[in-house]
């Protein structure tokens, strides 16, 4: 909760330190890794953010927020094919994600040249 409070207060260094401690104390808890990835993302450290999300998915392969977050980063760095694949998987797990169909439709047209 300290990390979340720091994150909400936009104190990213404090949030990162809290989540670092959290994953050290509870390395099998996926949400600690997920929250830490969010801080890395906000710090523009995509490599660390993606590594943390990969760890989340090793612990819980059905963690659709991790899949969606990974897709956002891949799309931002131009890896649209990979982003589309991850978004499709996230939608399989939770078809009610906000704007998932719109994001998939846009990427699908861009990557595959056609809509659903």
C-alpha positions as CSV (number, residue, x, y, z in Angstrom):
1,X,0.0,0.0,0.0
2,X,3.0,2.3,0.5
3,X,4.0,1.9,-3.1
4,X,0.4,2.6,-4.3
5,X,0.2,5.7,-2.1
6,X,3.5,7.0,-3.5
7,X,2.4,6.2,-7.0
8,X,-0.8,8.1,-6.5
9,X,1.2,11.0,-5.1
10,X,3.4,10.9,-8.2
11,X,6.5,10.1,-6.0
12,X,7.9,7.6,-8.5
13,X,11.2,7.1,-6.7
14,X,9.5,6.3,-3.5
15,X,7.0,4.0,-5.3
16,X,9.8,2.1,-7.0
17,X,11.6,1.6,-3.7
18,X,8.4,0.3,-2.1
19,X,7.7,-2.1,-5.0
20,X,11.3,-3.2,-5.1
21,X,11.0,-4.2,-1.5
22,X,7.6,-5.8,-2.1
23,X,8.9,-8.1,-4.9
24,X,11.9,-9.0,-2.7
25,X,9.7,-10.0,0.2
26,X,7.0,-11.7,-1.9
27,X,8.5,-12.8,-5.2
28,X,5.6,-15.1,-6.1
29,X,3.0,-12.3,-5.8
30,X,2.3,-11.2,-9.4
31,X,0.7,-7.9,-8.5
32,X,3.9,-6.6,-6.9
33,X,5.7,-7.1,-10.1
34,X,2.8,-5.6,-12.1
35,X,2.8,-2.4,-10.0
36,X,6.5,-2.1,-10.2
37,X,6.3,-2.4,-14.0
38,X,3.9,0.5,-14.0
39,X,6.5,2.7,-12.2
40,X,9.2,1.7,-14.7
41,X,6.8,2.5,-17.5
42,X,6.1,6.0,-16.0
43,X,9.9,6.5,-15.7
44,X,10.2,5.6,-19.5
45,X,12.2,2.5,-18.6
46,X,10.4,0.1,-21.0
47,X,13.1,-2.6,-20.7
48,X,12.6,-3.0,-16.9
49,X,8.8,-2.6,-17.3
50,X,8.6,-5.4,-19.9
51,X,10.9,-7.6,-17.8
52,X,8.6,-7.2,-14.8
53,X,5.5,-7.9,-17.0
54,X,7.2,-11.1,-18.3
55,X,7.7,-12.1,-14.7
56,X,4.0,-11.5,-13.9
57,X,3.1,-13.7,-16.8
58,X,5.4,-16.5,-15.7
59,X,3.7,-16.4,-12.3
60,X,0.1,-16.0,-13.8
61,X,-0.2,-16.5,-17.5
62,X,-3.8,-15.3,-17.4
63,X,-2.9,-11.9,-16.0
64,X,-4.7,-9.9,-18.7
65,X,-3.7,-6.4,-17.4
66,X,-0.1,-7.5,-17.8
67,X,-0.8,-8.6,-21.4
68,X,-2.6,-5.3,-22.1
69,X,0.2,-3.3,-20.6
70,X,2.8,-5.1,-22.6
71,X,0.8,-4.5,-25.7
72,X,0.8,-0.7,-25.0
73,X,4.5,-0.6,-24.7
74,X,5.1,-2.8,-27.8
75,X,2.8,-0.5,-29.8
76,X,4.6,2.6,-28.6
77,X,7.9,1.2,-29.8
78,X,6.5,0.1,-33.2
79,X,6.1,-3.6,-32.5
80,X,2.5,-3.6,-33.7
81,X,2.3,-7.3,-34.7
82,X,3.4,-8.3,-31.2
83,X,1.0,-5.8,-29.6
84,X,-1.9,-7.2,-31.7
85,X,-1.1,-10.7,-30.6
86,X,-1.1,-9.7,-26.9
87,X,-4.3,-7.7,-27.2
88,X,-6.1,-10.7,-28.8
89,X,-4.9,-12.9,-25.9
90,X,-6.0,-10.3,-23.3
91,X,-9.4,-10.2,-25.0
92,X,-9.7,-14.0,-24.8
93,X,-9.2,-13.7,-21.1
94,X,-11.4,-10.7,-20.5
95,X,-13.6,-9.5,-23.4
96,X,-14.8,-6.6,-21.3
97,X,-11.5,-4.7,-21.1
98,X,-12.0,-1.0,-21.9
99,X,-11.7,-0.2,-25.6
100,X,-10.1,-3.6,-26.4
101,X,-12.1,-4.1,-29.5
102,X,-11.3,-0.6,-30.8
103,X,-7.6,-1.1,-30.2
104,X,-7.6,-4.5,-31.8
105,X,-9.5,-3.2,-34.8
106,X,-7.1,-0.3,-35.4
107,X,-4.0,-2.5,-35.1
108,X,-5.5,-5.2,-37.2
109,X,-6.1,-2.8,-40.1
110,X,-2.6,-1.4,-39.7
111,X,-0.9,-4.8,-39.3
112,X,-3.0,-7.1,-41.5
113,X,-4.7,-4.5,-43.8
114,X,-8.2,-5.5,-42.8
115,X,-10.8,-5.2,-40.1
116,X,-12.4,-8.0,-38.0
